[in-house]
């Protein structure tokens, strides 16, 4: 036994003994991949194996691993002052500059930034802000938040309640009241093209009418349903959703925790369709995951309302680490890298290459359905019979098998949701690395479905 193997086994025992992982299930951690280093799109584990990080670790490492510029930015800020209180009457230079930068990059109607620690906190704050806003407008009954099927919005109790994936509700109930979901209407005619997961914009209108427009504060939408399976919208979908929200006086919250900062080939995804939200939730690529940070960004109209509150209506929403100076310094340097290296444009080009490559390799395969991509996000489903859409009896099992083959035989790490295999590599990826991902996916599908 080598020293490295002894160390690996010791760390594995400690991991199993003490570390509770996200979406924890103990048997999944009997032989973990323990990472030691990374550079660009590549990760190396402690045993020396190298992998392409085909999901940007967790959709977030946009500028790639091992960026010394970000380490230097953090160190420089820590040497000045690592943390300061950002509550009433206090501020710090990096947070002020980052807030201005985010507003400059975001939708034209955006005005104010509230910094958080994560996407979950960003969405939680967005929900509270929507309710707060309607209270300021003298409409306290507008409290309900609507979310969509297959959506994912976070791990707090409220964001889990709005997540449209029932696996996240089990054993955590009861869920938060006044959090509701769209569903396929029984008798609502629809003349629009559905999204890749079958949802139509009219489902949103049906949900608003079902609940009563005077009770609905906001609807939250991911431009691409990322963690639910990279389900992409039909052209025209979000224009219709925006029209519906305006008609019934409902705020539109864009959950761009995954799609924000270049992932779809635009700085923010709804730009593709000329749509502006009322509240924008961000995190992940804001700092490329080097330091935890998120934010929710509000429109000028909401910002004006928050600035003009009566004395008894202080916005009592707070996090100790909101506007953390070190995280903000890293965020500023991260966004500069994106601009200097034209990574949004690279995401568009490499995203097209990834989508075209997967279609060229897998389109027409008897076990592959729903090939989809938007920008540098892609996915496909592995099924028993593509002609009928019939799934394997153990859908997740076949997804796991494809994922395992890609990792062990081709050195490509990605993520699965049921029978869907998902991709969202760092925005720094080049053409040869995209081609390696496509080749790994094709080999894995052949091995699992034909072997």
KAZI-V667053 format. One record per run of one state. SS is the DSSP state (A for helix, B for strand, O for the rest). FROM is the first residue (numbers start at 1). TO is the last residue. Records with the same first field share a line. If there is no record, write none. Layout:
BEGIN
SS=FROM-TO  FROM-TO
END
This chain:
BEGIN
O=1-2  19-25  30-34  41-41  46-49  54-55  60-64  66-67  82-92  106-109  117-118  137-143  148-156  163-165  169-178  182-201  212-212  222-223  226-230  233-236  249-250  256-268  274-278  283-283  287-293  308-324  341-342  363-367  374-377  383-384  386-389  391-394  411-411  414-414  418-419  424-430  451-451
A=3-18  26-29  56-59  68-81  93-105  119-136  157-162  166-168  202-211  213-215  237-248  269-273  284-286  300-307  325-340  343-362  395-410  431-450
B=35-40  42-45  50-53  65-65  110-116  144-147  179-181  216-221  224-225  231-232  251-255  279-282  294-299  368-373  378-382  385-385  390-390  412-413  415-417  420-423
END
